[in-house]
Amino acid sequence: MAFRKDPDAVLDYKWDWSEWLATESDTIATSQFLPVDGLTFGTGGQSPTHDSTTATVWLSGGTAGTSYEVTNRITTTGGRTDDRTARIDVSPM
């Protein structure tokens, strides 16, 4: 999974776990995004969130010409833990 981001953009990015969760008949219980040097995670009304099948993080910052890896770690109601990492390519748009 890869996203493109302008260095000045403040946008939300969504990890969709629904396909995998459906095969396990499971849902997201907790979600966290692992810290990344160079990107800022949203706070307050833009704090990371999740529902039963997706997790969302707001990102700002980044240096043009740099790629960052953002990892979402979930634990499911069935006790499973998994990570999914997305590449965020920062470039002026």
C-alpha positions as CSV (number, residue, x, y, z in Angstrom):
1,M,0.0,0.0,0.0
2,A,1.4,3.4,-0.9
3,F,0.1,7.0,-0.6
4,R,1.3,10.3,-2.0
5,K,1.4,13.4,0.2
6,D,2.4,17.0,-0.3
7,P,4.7,18.2,2.5
8,D,2.2,21.0,3.4
9,A,-0.9,18.7,3.4
10,V,-2.7,17.6,6.5
11,L,-4.8,14.6,5.5
12,D,-6.3,11.4,6.8
13,Y,-5.1,8.0,5.6
14,K,-7.2,4.8,6.1
15,W,-6.0,1.2,6.6
16,D,-8.8,-1.1,5.4
17,W,-8.6,-4.4,7.3
18,S,-12.1,-5.6,6.2
19,E,-11.1,-8.4,3.8
20,W,-8.7,-10.1,6.1
21,L,-11.0,-9.7,9.1
22,A,-13.9,-11.2,7.2
23,T,-11.8,-14.4,6.5
24,E,-11.2,-14.7,10.3
25,S,-14.8,-13.6,11.3
26,D,-13.1,-11.0,13.6
27,T,-13.1,-7.3,14.2
28,I,-10.7,-4.6,15.4
29,A,-10.6,-4.2,19.2
30,T,-7.6,-1.8,19.4
31,S,-5.4,0.1,16.9
32,Q,-2.2,2.0,17.2
33,F,0.0,3.7,14.7
34,L,3.7,3.3,15.4
35,P,5.8,6.6,15.6
36,V,7.6,7.8,12.5
37,D,10.4,10.3,12.6
38,G,9.6,13.2,10.1
39,L,5.8,12.8,10.1
40,T,3.4,14.2,12.7
41,F,0.3,12.3,13.8
42,G,-2.8,14.3,14.4
43,T,-4.1,15.1,17.9
44,G,-7.4,16.2,19.4
45,G,-10.1,15.9,16.8
46,Q,-7.6,14.5,14.3
47,S,-6.3,11.7,16.6
48,P,-6.0,8.2,15.2
49,T,-9.3,6.4,15.2
50,H,-10.7,3.0,14.3
51,D,-13.9,1.2,13.8
52,S,-14.6,-2.6,13.5
53,T,-12.7,-2.9,10.2
54,T,-10.7,0.2,9.4
55,A,-8.1,2.4,11.1
56,T,-7.4,6.1,10.3
57,V,-4.5,8.4,11.0
58,W,-4.1,12.1,10.2
59,L,-0.6,13.0,9.0
60,S,1.2,16.3,8.5
61,G,4.8,17.2,7.7
62,G,7.4,15.2,5.8
63,T,10.3,16.3,3.6
64,A,9.8,16.4,-0.2
65,G,11.6,13.6,-1.9
66,T,11.4,11.3,1.2
67,S,9.4,8.1,1.7
68,Y,8.2,7.1,5.1
69,E,6.8,3.8,6.3
70,V,3.8,4.1,8.6
71,T,2.7,1.0,10.5
72,N,-0.8,0.3,11.9
73,R,-0.9,-2.4,14.5
74,I,-4.2,-3.9,15.5
75,T,-5.4,-6.4,18.0
76,T,-8.7,-8.1,17.3
77,T,-11.6,-9.1,19.5
78,G,-10.4,-12.7,18.8
79,G,-6.9,-12.0,20.2
80,R,-5.1,-11.7,16.9
81,T,-2.4,-9.0,16.5
82,D,-1.2,-7.9,13.1
83,D,0.8,-5.0,11.4
84,R,0.2,-3.4,8.1
85,T,2.7,-0.9,6.8
86,A,2.1,1.8,4.1
87,R,4.6,3.8,2.3
88,I,4.0,7.6,2.3
89,D,5.8,9.3,-0.6
90,V,6.2,13.0,0.1
91,S,6.5,15.2,-3.0
92,P,5.0,18.6,-4.0
93,M,1.8,18.0,-5.9
